[in-house]
């Protein structure tokens, strides 16, 4: 036992474990004896205690809400519509949309805005993809829009915009169809959960 | 046996997401790496929950977390950078007293910088103990080493930290 007490590292381990409440009853007794009048031990104990306290006082950071299931999707929604999400992000978005009406409504609004912009004269996909001189930014995930998919999207747009004055209640299946058409065959890409409706604005 | 004690993926995310984030942040000093780890761990938890059998959930979860972290480090083929974090402006004011708050604000950057200088095994043990709040047994299970090794690593980590930090005892 004397060897254990005289070894600074072993003594320090005891003090450290004592601070963490990890000692056996016998070790606890030993620590009590060490700290009873031995100045070197007391100084070592205080030093370890101050370090432990400093680390524990470092403020805990808040995890970004978007990483958690109930955090609303925010920027992910636009990237989702554009087929620009990584696989794990896509899964998180679809999971969240199942139970979050607010984000489904946001998705609906974003999609309407997106369609409106894309329907501006001279902004069709065929023209822009045929201008090779314009350098495209390097994107993390790039999906190819086929002519058929573009035509399908245009058809959906026509159907949507000619449906009359009342705002339609359409399902996420509609969005998913267009989304997947745009996103092509990205490995791991999944279709939205079926049967979910967004509310009319 | 029914999985009545197995939490759902959403419960895991809410209960442990912040701890996982802080674990990674304190190990790397990098908020992006921390966010990546949270996503990766939650993905692995989601995949693994169906095969999880009720038992030491903490040990299971933190083993996944640690493995995901180390896999991420290997993928990037770099060691955690020693750069300081930008600051603790996202920090929550959870300290118990005003004095403690002031102390923590002043010291947190120093402590973070010192943590990043520790050898990985020591840093991991200290962070799991003092940031995450695991017991020695849980750390041993998560890191797959004996409890005695955990105890030694925590002490040696704190001893090295003490040498790097300069405030008066």
Interface residues (C-beta under 8 A of the other chain):
Chain A: X9 X12 X13 X15 X16 X17 X20 X22 X43 X46 X47 X48 X50 X51 X52 X54 X55 X56 X57 X58 X59 X60 X61 X62 X63 X64 X67 X68 X69 X70 X88 X89 X91 X92
Chain B: X9 X10 X13 X14 X17 X18 X20 X21 X22 X25 X26 X31 X34 X35 X38 X39 X40 X42 X43 X88 X90 X91 X92 X93 X94 X95 X100 X103 X104 X105 X107 X108 X111 X112 X115 X126 X129 X130 X131 X135 X136 X151 X152 X154 X155 X156 X158 X159 X161 X162 X165 X167 X169
